[in-house]
Amino acid sequence: MAKMERWMAYFSGKLDAKGKEELAMSEAAINNAYDATLTFFQTPEERLKYLNRQMAIMDYQSGMESAEKRGEERGEKRGEKRGEKRGEKRGEDRTALLFAKLHAAERDEEAFRAMTDPTLRKKLFCEFHL
């Protein structure tokens, strides 16, 4: 059997314990998976530890994604008026530039929607390279 076929056989659910053990002896990675499976199903305590660890990993990843999103949103809000703190002219305000470009393109209705829709505004910033 090819490597992929061995893995498919391992996960197929059609092998008995002896068949899985023989397959595990033919491939080091399958042997590691087999050992992990045995450990997982050995005792309820081990299974609970594994599940708790997996949940902790997922919680951590979710928290990191949420924090990253909040940081990006905060940065975008600060960046919408990019020249304000540097004392640049009001006409260089990123949002004002966007609305001026939309008006020039006769897209006033879209400009009004962009005032209250940050997702649309972000898309338009990209479209107009602002």
Z-matrix of the N, CA and C atoms (Angstrom, degrees):
N
C 1 1.450
C 2 1.533 1 110.42
N 3 1.316 2 115.51 1 145.76
C 4 1.459 3 121.05 2 174.96
C 5 1.530 4 108.53 3 -77.38
N 6 1.310 5 116.10 4 164.00
C 7 1.464 6 121.49 5 -177.20
C 8 1.534 7 111.22 6 -55.19
N 9 1.336 8 116.67 7 -46.55
C 10 1.465 9 120.52 8 -178.66
C 11 1.530 10 110.52 9 -63.23
N 12 1.315 11 117.10 10 -39.33
C 13 1.466 12 120.72 11 179.60
C 14 1.526 13 111.19 12 -65.11
N 15 1.341 14 116.81 13 -36.22
C 16 1.464 15 120.14 14 178.01
C 17 1.529 16 110.40 15 -64.50
N 18 1.330 17 116.42 16 -43.20
C 19 1.468 18 119.67 17 178.25
C 20 1.521 19 110.51 18 -64.47
N 21 1.316 20 117.51 19 -42.33
C 22 1.466 21 120.58 20 179.57
C 23 1.529 22 109.95 21 -62.30
N 24 1.313 23 116.80 22 -40.25
C 25 1.468 24 120.63 23 178.09
C 26 1.529 25 109.96 24 -64.01
N 27 1.337 26 116.95 25 -41.19
C 28 1.463 27 121.02 26 -178.95
C 29 1.531 28 111.13 27 -61.54
N 30 1.337 29 116.85 28 -42.38
C 31 1.463 30 120.83 29 -176.85
C 32 1.524 31 113.71 30 -88.97
N 33 1.306 32 118.13 31 -4.91
C 34 1.468 33 120.92 32 -174.89
C 35 1.525 34 112.94 33 -66.80
N 36 1.321 35 117.62 34 -27.45
C 37 1.458 36 120.26 35 -177.71
C 38 1.515 37 112.46 36 82.35
N 39 1.323 38 117.57 37 6.30
C 40 1.464 39 121.58 38 -178.26
C 41 1.529 40 113.15 39 -97.78
N 42 1.332 41 116.25 40 -7.44
C 43 1.465 42 119.64 41 -179.86
C 44 1.521 43 110.40 42 -91.81
N 45 1.305 44 115.43 43 143.80
C 46 1.454 45 119.08 44 173.18
C 47 1.536 46 108.21 45 -82.88
N 48 1.317 47 116.83 46 179.86
C 49 1.471 48 121.13 47 -176.74
C 50 1.523 49 111.27 48 -59.56
N 51 1.341 50 116.70 49 -40.84
C 52 1.464 51 120.30 50 -179.53
C 53 1.531 52 110.65 51 -65.86
N 54 1.333 53 116.73 52 -41.32
C 55 1.465 54 121.15 53 178.92
C 56 1.520 55 111.77 54 -63.26
N 57 1.332 56 116.67 55 -41.51
C 58 1.468 57 120.40 56 178.00
C 59 1.518 58 110.90 57 -65.25
N 60 1.328 59 115.81 58 -40.25
C 61 1.458 60 119.70 59 -179.90
C 62 1.531 61 110.63 60 -64.08
N 63 1.326 62 117.19 61 -43.11
C 64 1.464 63 121.06 62 178.29
C 65 1.528 64 110.93 63 -63.43
N 66 1.335 65 115.99 64 -42.03
C 67 1.464 66 120.62 65 178.54
C 68 1.530 67 110.45 66 -64.07
N 69 1.325 68 116.90 67 -39.30
C 70 1.465 69 121.55 68 -179.99
C 71 1.519 70 110.88 69 -63.27
N 72 1.322 71 117.80 70 -33.53
C 73 1.462 72 121.23 71 -179.93
C 74 1.528 73 111.95 72 -71.53
N 75 1.339 74 117.43 73 -17.86
C 76 1.461 75 119.96 74 -177.49
C 77 1.533 76 113.27 75 -89.36
N 78 1.319 77 117.00 76 -11.96
C 79 1.471 78 120.10 77 -174.85
C 80 1.525 79 108.84 78 -146.46
N 81 1.329 80 117.46 79 123.78
C 82 1.465 81 121.81 80 -175.80
C 83 1.533 82 112.25 81 -60.50
N 84 1.330 83 117.42 82 -43.14
C 85 1.464 84 120.44 83 -178.15
C 86 1.527 85 110.73 84 -66.45
N 87 1.325 86 116.92 85 -38.77
C 88 1.462 87 120.09 86 177.26
C 89 1.526 88 109.47 87 -67.16
N 90 1.314 89 116.70 88 -35.86
C 91 1.466 90 120.61 89 177.17
C 92 1.530 91 110.48 90 -61.30
N 93 1.335 92 117.05 91 -41.54
C 94 1.476 93 120.75 92 177.48
C 95 1.528 94 110.43 93 -62.95
N 96 1.330 95 116.67 94 -43.23
C 97 1.467 96 121.04 95 178.64
C 98 1.525 97 110.32 96 -64.02
N 99 1.308 98 115.93 97 -40.76
C 100 1.467 99 121.24 98 179.46
C 101 1.528 100 110.51 99 -63.12
N 102 1.334 101 116.98 100 -45.50
C 103 1.470 102 121.13 101 178.06
C 104 1.530 103 111.26 102 -60.86
N 105 1.338 104 116.17 103 -41.97
C 106 1.471 105 120.38 104 179.29
C 107 1.528 106 110.19 105 -64.00
N 108 1.310 107 116.36 106 -39.35
C 109 1.466 108 120.62 107 178.56
C 110 1.520 109 110.61 108 -63.72
N 111 1.327 110 116.15 109 -44.34
C 112 1.464 111 119.91 110 178.88
C 113 1.526 112 110.96 111 -60.76
N 114 1.320 113 116.45 112 -43.49
C 115 1.465 114 120.97 113 178.85
C 116 1.529 115 110.45 114 -63.24
N 117 1.308 116 115.69 115 -43.11
C 118 1.462 117 121.44 116 -177.48
C 119 1.522 118 111.08 117 -61.79
N 120 1.317 119 116.99 118 -43.55
C 121 1.460 120 120.53 119 -176.42
C 122 1.527 121 113.83 120 -90.59
N 123 1.319 122 117.26 121 -0.13
C 124 1.458 123 121.37 122 -175.29
C 125 1.527 124 112.18 123 -64.66
N 126 1.332 125 116.78 124 -53.08
C 127 1.465 126 119.77 125 -177.72
C 128 1.522 127 109.60 126 -138.75
N 129 1.331 128 116.82 127 153.74
C 130 1.471 129 119.40 128 176.61
C 131 1.530 130 112.34 129 -60.39
N 132 1.350 131 116.36 130 -32.53
C 133 1.468 132 119.82 131 -179.28
C 134 1.532 133 111.01 132 -65.85
N 135 1.336 134 116.08 133 -43.45
C 136 1.466 135 120.11 134 178.99
C 137 1.523 136 110.58 135 -64.48
N 138 1.318 137 116.77 136 -41.29
C 139 1.462 138 121.20 137 179.52
C 140 1.530 139 109.84 138 -62.65
N 141 1.338 140 116.26 139 -43.44
C 142 1.462 141 120.96 140 179.18
C 143 1.527 142 111.28 141 -63.70
N 144 1.342 143 117.11 142 -42.25
C 145 1.465 144 120.61 143 176.85
C 146 1.525 145 110.69 144 -59.18
N 147 1.334 146 115.81 145 -44.72
C 148 1.467 147 120.62 146 -179.50
C 149 1.530 148 110.32 147 -62.11
N 150 1.325 149 116.27 148 -48.68
C 151 1.465 150 119.65 149 -178.76
C 152 1.520 151 111.65 150 -62.34
N 153 1.330 152 117.17 151 -40.98
C 154 1.469 153 120.66 152 178.03
C 155 1.525 154 111.58 153 -63.44
N 156 1.311 155 116.64 154 -40.00
C 157 1.467 156 120.36 155 178.24
C 158 1.522 157 110.78 156 -65.32
N 159 1.331 158 117.05 157 -43.12
C 160 1.463 159 120.29 158 178.81
C 161 1.530 160 110.67 159 -63.04
N 162 1.335 161 117.19 160 -40.73
C 163 1.463 162 120.52 161 178.34
C 164 1.526 163 110.64 162 -65.12
N 165 1.330 164 117.12 163 -39.09
C 166 1.468 165 120.78 164 178.85
C 167 1.528 166 110.28 165 -64.22
N 168 1.326 167 116.57 166 -40.11
C 169 1.475 168 120.13 167 177.96
C 170 1.524 169 110.10 168 -63.40
N 171 1.330 170 117.15 169 -45.06
C 172 1.472 171 120.44 170 179.96
C 173 1.529 172 111.25 171 -64.85
N 174 1.345 173 117.36 172 -39.91
C 175 1.466 174 120.91 173 177.33
C 176 1.525 175 110.85 174 -62.04
N 177 1.324 176 116.49 175 -43.23
C 178 1.460 177 121.18 176 179.20
C 179 1.528 178 110.54 177 -61.33
N 180 1.348 179 116.39 178 -47.37
C 181 1.461 180 120.24 179 -179.47
C 182 1.523 181 111.09 180 -62.56
N 183 1.313 182 116.72 181 -41.65
C 184 1.463 183 121.12 182 178.65
C 185 1.528 184 110.78 183 -62.90
N 186 1.324 185 116.07 184 -43.57
C 187 1.460 186 120.17 185 178.49
C 188 1.516 187 112.44 186 -62.76
N 189 1.335 188 116.51 187 -39.90
C 190 1.467 189 120.45 188 178.45
C 191 1.527 190 110.89 189 -65.51
N 192 1.331 191 117.13 190 -42.43
C 193 1.464 192 120.84 191 178.88
C 194 1.525 193 110.56 192 -63.04
N 195 1.333 194 116.20 193 -41.48
C 196 1.459 195 120.88 194 179.60
C 197 1.528 196 111.02 195 -64.86
N 198 1.321 197 116.37 196 -42.92
C 199 1.468 198 120.49 197 179.60
C 200 1.521 199 110.52 198 -65.36
N 201 1.321 200 116.70 199 -39.50
C 202 1.459 201 120.25 200 178.63
C 203 1.526 202 110.68 201 -63.72
N 204 1.322 203 116.36 202 -43.10
C 205 1.460 204 120.36 203 179.64
C 206 1.529 205 110.83 204 -62.85
N 207 1.355 206 116.00 205 -44.38
C 208 1.468 207 119.13 206 178.72
C 209 1.523 208 110.70 207 -61.42
N 210 1.329 209 117.04 208 -40.54
C 211 1.455 210 120.73 209 179.26
C 212 1.518 211 112.15 210 -64.65
N 213 1.330 212 115.97 211 -40.99
C 214 1.468 213 119.23 212 178.05
C 215 1.522 214 110.65 213 -64.15
N 216 1.340 215 116.92 214 -43.28
C 217 1.465 216 120.36 215 179.74
C 218 1.526 217 110.79 216 -62.31
N 219 1.326 218 116.53 217 -41.46
C 220 1.464 219 120.37 218 179.08
C 221 1.529 220 110.44 219 -64.08
N 222 1.330 221 115.76 220 -42.20
C 223 1.462 222 120.06 221 178.82
C 224 1.512 223 112.39 222 -64.79
N 225 1.331 224 116.46 223 -38.51
C 226 1.458 225 119.84 224 178.44
C 227 1.526 226 110.91 225 -65.05
N 228 1.336 227 116.19 226 -41.48
C 229 1.472 228 119.13 227 178.97
C 230 1.521 229 110.60 228 -61.58
N 231 1.324 230 115.69 229 -41.38
C 232 1.470 231 119.53 230 179.65
C 233 1.519 232 111.01 231 -68.53
N 234 1.329 233 116.13 232 -34.30
C 235 1.452 234 120.25 233 -176.30
C 236 1.514 235 114.59 234 -79.77
N 237 1.351 236 117.58 235 -14.41
C 238 1.454 237 119.18 236 -177.61
C 239 1.523 238 112.25 237 -63.80
N 240 1.287 239 115.79 238 -27.24
C 241 1.467 240 119.09 239 176.71
C 242 1.517 241 107.50 240 -117.19
N 243 1.322 242 114.37 241 66.63
C 244 1.466 243 120.78 242 -168.80
C 245 1.515 244 114.67 243 -60.68
N 246 1.291 245 119.28 244 -32.89
C 247 1.452 246 119.36 245 -174.88
C 248 1.506 247 114.80 246 -98.26
N 249 1.320 248 116.65 247 -3.03
C 250 1.462 249 120.03 248 -173.40
C 251 1.532 250 112.75 249 -58.67
N 252 1.310 251 117.35 250 -46.22
C 253 1.461 252 120.16 251 -177.41
C 254 1.521 253 112.68 252 -72.57
N 255 1.319 254 116.70 253 -25.18
C 256 1.464 255 119.41 254 -178.92
C 257 1.527 256 111.60 255 -87.16
N 258 1.325 257 116.39 256 1.67
C 259 1.455 258 119.88 257 177.38
C 260 1.522 259 113.44 258 76.70
N 261 1.324 260 117.23 259 21.22
C 262 1.457 261 119.07 260 178.88
C 263 1.523 262 110.09 261 -72.66
N 264 1.300 263 115.55 262 165.37
C 265 1.455 264 120.41 263 -178.12
C 266 1.518 265 110.14 264 -64.65
N 267 1.308 266 114.92 265 151.47
C 268 1.457 267 121.46 266 -178.47
C 269 1.526 268 111.56 267 -58.76
N 270 1.325 269 117.98 268 -32.12
C 271 1.462 270 121.97 269 -178.69
C 272 1.515 271 112.79 270 -65.46
N 273 1.335 272 117.91 271 -16.00
C 274 1.458 273 120.72 272 -179.76
C 275 1.518 274 111.93 273 -90.61
N 276 1.318 275 117.46 274 2.23
C 277 1.449 276 122.08 275 176.88
C 278 1.532 277 108.85 276 -60.39
N 279 1.313 278 116.34 277 129.37
C 280 1.471 279 121.64 278 -174.51
C 281 1.537 280 112.09 279 -58.40
N 282 1.305 281 116.53 280 -45.26
C 283 1.460 282 120.06 281 -178.94
C 284 1.519 283 110.65 282 -66.69
N 285 1.311 284 116.36 283 -41.82
C 286 1.463 285 120.03 284 178.83
C 287 1.523 286 110.53 285 -63.18
N 288 1.325 287 116.56 286 -40.26
C 289 1.466 288 119.90 287 176.60
C 290 1.523 289 110.99 288 -61.06
N 291 1.317 290 115.86 289 -41.35
C 292 1.462 291 119.81 290 179.18
C 293 1.522 292 110.48 291 -61.33
N 294 1.330 293 116.56 292 -47.61
C 295 1.463 294 119.12 293 -178.77
C 296 1.525 295 111.96 294 -65.47
N 297 1.306 296 116.91 295 -35.73
C 298 1.469 297 119.86 296 177.40
C 299 1.528 298 110.15 297 -64.74
N 300 1.316 299 117.04 298 -42.04
C 301 1.466 300 120.60 299 179.67
C 302 1.529 301 111.06 300 -67.03
N 303 1.325 302 116.52 301 -39.52
C 304 1.468 303 119.75 302 177.77
C 305 1.527 304 110.76 303 -64.92
N 306 1.326 305 116.10 304 -41.32
C 307 1.472 306 119.64 305 178.55
C 308 1.526 307 110.58 306 -63.99
N 309 1.323 308 116.76 307 -42.76
C 310 1.466 309 120.71 308 179.12
C 311 1.529 310 111.10 309 -62.74
N 312 1.312 311 116.32 310 -30.02
C 313 1.468 312 120.93 311 179.54
C 314 1.532 313 110.96 312 -89.86
N 315 1.330 314 116.15 313 8.71
C 316 1.467 315 122.78 314 -179.84
C 317 1.534 316 111.18 315 57.46
N 318 1.329 317 114.58 316 45.29
C 319 1.462 318 121.30 317 179.53
C 320 1.529 319 109.05 318 -120.85
N 321 1.342 320 115.49 319 46.68
C 322 1.461 321 121.57 320 -175.80
C 323 1.529 322 112.63 321 -61.61
N 324 1.314 323 116.98 322 -39.73
C 325 1.463 324 120.03 323 -179.47
C 326 1.541 325 110.58 324 -61.11
N 327 1.327 326 115.68 325 -40.19
C 328 1.460 327 121.00 326 178.19
C 329 1.532 328 110.16 327 -66.92
N 330 1.318 329 116.72 328 -35.37
C 331 1.463 330 120.98 329 178.22
C 332 1.526 331 110.28 330 -63.40
N 333 1.326 332 116.98 331 -41.99
C 334 1.459 333 120.29 332 179.25
C 335 1.530 334 111.00 333 -65.86
N 336 1.322 335 117.28 334 -38.94
C 337 1.473 336 120.31 335 177.57
C 338 1.530 337 110.24 336 -66.01
N 339 1.324 338 116.77 337 -37.23
C 340 1.471 339 121.29 338 -178.18
C 341 1.526 340 111.71 339 -66.28
N 342 1.330 341 117.47 340 -23.83
C 343 1.468 342 120.44 341 178.62
C 344 1.519 343 111.59 342 -61.30
N 345 1.325 344 117.64 343 -34.30
C 346 1.464 345 120.85 344 -175.65
C 347 1.521 346 113.40 345 -111.21
N 348 1.325 347 117.33 346 -4.59
C 349 1.464 348 120.69 347 -176.92
C 350 1.529 349 109.86 348 -117.55
N 351 1.338 350 117.57 349 97.76
C 352 1.468 351 120.72 350 -177.37
C 353 1.533 352 113.32 351 -61.60
N 354 1.333 353 116.54 352 -31.25
C 355 1.464 354 119.74 353 179.68
C 356 1.528 355 110.39 354 -67.01
N 357 1.328 356 116.00 355 -44.63
C 358 1.465 357 120.30 356 177.64
C 359 1.526 358 109.84 357 -64.66
N 360 1.341 359 116.61 358 -42.18
C 361 1.465 360 120.59 359 -179.41
C 362 1.529 361 110.30 360 -60.45
N 363 1.331 362 117.03 361 -42.89
C 364 1.465 363 121.05 362 178.70
C 365 1.526 364 110.54 363 -61.61
N 366 1.329 365 116.35 364 -43.64
C 367 1.468 366 121.45 365 178.78
C 368 1.532 367 110.14 366 -60.56
N 369 1.321 368 116.20 367 -42.16
C 370 1.462 369 120.10 368 -178.91
C 371 1.536 370 111.82 369 -70.56
N 372 1.336 371 117.38 370 -35.82
C 373 1.458 372 120.01 371 174.75
C 374 1.534 373 109.67 372 -56.82
N 375 1.320 374 115.41 373 -43.85
C 376 1.472 375 119.89 374 179.30
C 377 1.529 376 110.42 375 -65.54
N 378 1.324 377 115.79 376 -44.32
C 379 1.472 378 120.47 377 -178.35
C 380 1.532 379 111.45 378 -59.05
N 381 1.330 380 115.83 379 -40.90
C 382 1.466 381 119.72 380 -177.51
C 383 1.520 382 112.54 381 -96.48
N 384 1.341 383 117.08 382 9.36
C 385 1.465 384 122.91 383 177.06
C 386 1.528 385 112.14 384 56.45
N 387 1.325 386 116.01 385 47.86
C 388 1.471 387 120.48 386 179.79
C 389 1.516 388 109.98 387 -108.04
